[in-house]
Amino acid sequence: MEPHSYIRRRNEIESYFDGTAFEAWKRLTSEAPLGRIRQTVRAGREEMRKTLLSWLPEDLRGVRILDAGCGTGVLAQEAAARGADVTATDLSKSLIEIAQNRRPKLFGCGQLEFVVGDMLELDVGTFDYVVAMDSLIHYAPDHMIAALAKLSQKARRGVLFTYAPKTPALAVMHAIGRAFPRSDRAPAIEPISSFQMEKLLESEPKLSGWYACRTKRIASGFYKSQAMELLAE
Ligand SMILES: C[S@@+](CC[C@H](N)C(=O)[O-])C[C@H]1O[C@@H](n2cnc3c(N)ncnc32)[C@H](O)[C@@H]1O
């Protein structure tokens, strides 16, 4: 059973992506035209997706991947098109519906399954890799590390994830965000400095069999995110 504070935050995230943010998210992850600011976010997210996908083996045939917090399923689709067998899960039923509707008829590619639910509660065996692109950024650092520890138990080779890097520019953006009425706001992003992330990873006993390998910061307009690769020792 997850702690109450985690469940409270998870419920906020679910209703945000299922409700307030649904249309915006649907558009952001499509090819529909966007305003200038959102276009920078789309460009940054594309670069992040390419980065994470480039950290996976070239030949993904027979490789099992969990896309944890898949949103509309773009990364999952690309991994499956490269041959991976992908299970993609998200809290938001509406985003999973979009992912299903956008799913191409894959030919000669890996399997692709979309599941509504909490990535931590999913019980469908183990994977070679777990990928969590921007899906842990709304959790407080202790919940994020606990989630990574749980996800690492589902992974045999690697866990690729992103976090919101703590930078002065991001602090200003978050302060601006806090000026909006609560009903219009996204659940707060929880920025973490690289130093704090290193310490958190080191101090979690369940991550003792894992080491941090590549890391890359992507900054594109309002999109700032840090990719990180954990590999099994
Ligand atoms: C910022 S979006 C990113 C979506 C996708 N990874 C992408 O990059 O397009 C974060 C997603 O994580 C999902 N999410 C957050 N916590 C989750 C959890 N505990 N289990 C499953 N999905 C979760 C949210 O519902 C949301 O769709």
Ligand as a Chemical Component Dictionary entry (heavy atoms), coordinates in Angstrom:
data_LIG
# 
_chem_comp.id                   LIG 
_chem_comp.type                 NON-POLYMER 
_chem_comp.pdbx_formal_charge   0 
_chem_comp.three_letter_code    LIG 
# 
loop_
_chem_comp_atom.comp_id 
_chem_comp_atom.atom_id 
_chem_comp_atom.alt_atom_id 
_chem_comp_atom.type_symbol 
_chem_comp_atom.charge 
_chem_comp_atom.model_Cartn_x 
_chem_comp_atom.model_Cartn_y 
_chem_comp_atom.model_Cartn_z 
_chem_comp_atom.pdbx_ordinal 
LIG C1  C1  C 0  4.051  14.969 -18.329 1  
LIG S1  S1  S 1  3.124  13.582 -18.801 2  
LIG C2  C2  C 0  4.273  12.670 -19.784 3  
LIG C3  C3  C 0  3.629  11.612 -20.631 4  
LIG C4  C4  C 0  4.579  10.809 -21.524 5  
LIG N1  N1  N 0  5.585  10.103 -20.767 6  
LIG C5  C5  C 0  5.233  11.726 -22.517 7  
LIG O1  O1  O 0  6.380  12.109 -22.313 8  
LIG O2  O2  O -1 4.550  12.094 -23.480 9  
LIG C6  C6  C 0  3.096  12.667 -17.289 10 
LIG C7  C7  C 0  2.215  11.440 -17.376 11 
LIG O3  O3  O 0  2.521  10.589 -16.271 12 
LIG C8  C8  C 0  1.328  9.987  -15.843 13 
LIG N2  N2  N 0  1.530  9.496  -14.473 14 
LIG C9  C9  C 0  1.908  10.184 -13.373 15 
LIG N3  N3  N 0  1.980  9.386  -12.301 16 
LIG C10 C10 C 0  1.668  8.144  -12.724 17 
LIG C11 C11 C 0  1.563  6.880  -12.087 18 
LIG N4  N4  N 0  1.800  6.754  -10.790 19 
LIG N5  N5  N 0  1.216  5.809  -12.823 20 
LIG C12 C12 C 0  0.952  5.940  -14.160 21 
LIG N6  N6  N 0  1.020  7.112  -14.828 22 
LIG C13 C13 C 0  1.380  8.205  -14.120 23 
LIG C14 C14 C 0  0.304  11.106 -15.943 24 
LIG O4  O4  O 0  -1.019 10.622 -15.955 25 
LIG C15 C15 C 0  0.731  11.751 -17.258 26 
LIG O5  O5  O 0  0.047  11.228 -18.379 27 
# 
loop_
_chem_comp_bond.comp_id 
_chem_comp_bond.atom_id_1 
_chem_comp_bond.atom_id_2 
_chem_comp_bond.value_order 
_chem_comp_bond.pdbx_ordinal 
LIG C1  S1  SING 1  
LIG S1  C2  SING 2  
LIG S1  C6  SING 3  
LIG C2  C3  SING 4  
LIG C3  C4  SING 5  
LIG C4  N1  SING 6  
LIG C4  C5  SING 7  
LIG C5  O1  DOUB 8  
LIG C5  O2  SING 9  
LIG C6  C7  SING 10 
LIG C7  O3  SING 11 
LIG C7  C15 SING 12 
LIG O3  C8  SING 13 
LIG C8  N2  SING 14 
LIG C8  C14 SING 15 
LIG N2  C9  SING 16 
LIG N2  C13 SING 17 
LIG C9  N3  DOUB 18 
LIG N3  C10 SING 19 
LIG C10 C11 SING 20 
LIG C10 C13 DOUB 21 
LIG C11 N4  SING 22 
LIG C11 N5  DOUB 23 
LIG N5  C12 SING 24 
LIG C12 N6  DOUB 25 
LIG N6  C13 SING 26 
LIG C14 O4  SING 27 
LIG C14 C15 SING 28 
LIG C15 O5  SING 29 
# 
